[in-house]
Amino acid sequence: MTMTLETPTVPQAPPVPRARWWVRNPPPGWALIVFALSAMIIAVAAAIGWHDAIDGPAEQKVVGPSAAQVRAETVAVCSAWATAYGALPVPQSTAMDVLAPALYVQAAVAANPAADPQVLTAVADQARLMTAQAAVLSGARSRGAVQVPTWDYREANTSAAHTAQVCHDYGD
């Protein structure tokens, strides 16, 4: 018995296309044609204002918050302060009595930067004083990088009265 081996057929690669005539023999003056087309494209782009996309607009308007946004953020800050102040136990005897309301007020101030500047200043001062009170009540001592702020109840009460006045008088 004889076996015959068949040779496998290998697929042939497709023929390589011939280069186009203009690649083999570019027309005379082709560099001038490419340059002229490029110049026209740039001129059209400049005419329709694509230069703004590269250089930015010639004049940028800075638009501040609207009156409605200022009022809404002012109301949010004052409401957060009133809520936190009302939640304080009397008397405050531990740092945790004051720390959570202080952080709530700080978050409200940070989240509403467009609020009325006078209100923001008063409420931020209250947050600072509440945090200082929490630091004093914590019993921490100043040493090295730990610097416990000073706190005075008279300053805190005066600031609270001022903040209440500013918030209650807003918009009148």
Summary of the structure (lengths in Angstrom):
residues: 172
radius of gyration: 37.4
end to end distance: 114.9
largest distance: 117.4
contacts: 360
relative contact order: 0.09
helix: 60%
strand: 1%
